[in-house]
Amino acid sequence: MTVPTGHSPHASSTDGAPARSAPVPVTVIAAGRARRTARLRVAVLGAGMIGDVHLRSARASGAEVVGVLSSTAQRSLAAAERWQVDVGYPDLDAVLSDDTIDVVHVCTPNHLHVGQAVAALRAGKHVVCEKPVATTAADARLLVDTAESAGRIVTVPFVYRYHPMVRELRARVAAGGFGAWQLLHGSYLQDWLLSPESTSWRVDPAAGGASRAFADIGSHWFDLVEWVAGVRVAELLAETTTTVADRPRVGGPTFGNGAPCDAARVTVTTEDALAVVGRTTEGVLVSVTVSQVSAGRKNRLWFELDGAHASAVFDQELPESLWLGRPDRTETLVRDPSVNSPDAARLSVVPAGHPQGYPECFENFVKDTYAAVRGSHLEGLPTVRDGLRSARLVDAVMASAARRTWTPVDDATPTDAPTDDPTGEHGEHLR
């Protein structure tokens, strides 16, 4: 493993963006040798749990993961050794000045996302940015504007869109079999913060943002339900609760076991759970319960769509099937690429009866991202604009909870003015 010792100056192209080599097709050089597209070269920022997921998905999608940046140069080297990649970057500047990198995966704590993503875009990289893409809608707007100005792809891992049965349900909704929506409801429940000893940087609003449970997992629920049902929540009323008053000051791993420690304790100011009711632009009632303190619930993202003629349920912990209900019958539809919709079949990586789940979801998302980098347009790829939509929902939830009033979710709010240039803090608090 190596640490770059110097930063190569970027040569400028005619449009002001750093010059860089684009992936080019490999020429057929001999009979019997297949033509294939050159591998994208990838760097990963952050070496925690979700960084591991990005690493595996990038490799499964055919990319060459060149290097990793962790919180210190030493930790970067250790991560490079653990991941068996060539480079442990000493700092972000070393990543940005590496002109061989095509795509940067941002997997750091939330408050670093927008600064690092903006810096990568300005260096000519494409970006996969963990959500929330920013801790305010204003900064998410800045990221959208930067991506569009740079002409680069930014995608956001709302990966539950990539379950084949989610695609199957969306295709059936589009076909019109459900009738007008009557009610959209569900929950997203976890228990990894049930123990008062459990904590992580996500609990700290300075690192995770003002919202924890909603920004971390409630955002997934809203993205999925709005995308599948084809609706937009126009206004909402939120109530939050913090059930664990204080937690250890030191950070721990996400989904850690909450082992007792001697660290000083700090008051918790981010929400452990919340309830949200809303109305879509068509007036349909929406309700969801979100919790990270529900015993026995590990990652239960569940929703039900109730239409005038039929209902449907998807459960992320049972992703190989859909429950479908009509007044005279119910049925359980299983994943089977031989009979499912074309998009569901496209995302089925193994035959029916061979379970697939979250890892394959993530891999399919990354594959579609890389296809977009190469110029393809694929249905359902969550982009930075979906990240902005999510940031506006987070802002509305927190404002509603603070004021205890119904709050509009605007497409453009008066607070959509970026904060000071966030790239100035991109070197802090990597994990």
Secondary structure by P-SEA (a helix, b strand, c coil): ccccccccccccccccccccccbbbbccccccbbbbccccccccccccaaaaaaaaaaaaacccccccccccaaaaaaaaaaaccccccccaaaaaacccccbbbbbccccaaaaaaaaaaaabbbbbccccccccaaaaaaaaaaaaaacbbbbccccccccaaaaaaaaaaaacccccccccccbbbbcccccccccccccccccccccccccccaaaaaaaaaaaaccccccbbbbbbbcccccccccccccccccccccbbbbbccccccccccccccbbbbbbccccccccccccbbbbbbcccbbbbbbcccccbbbbbcccbbbbbccccccccaaaaaaccccccccccaaaaaaaaaaaaaaaaacccccccccaaaaaaaaaaaaaaaaaaaacccccccccccccccccccccccccccc
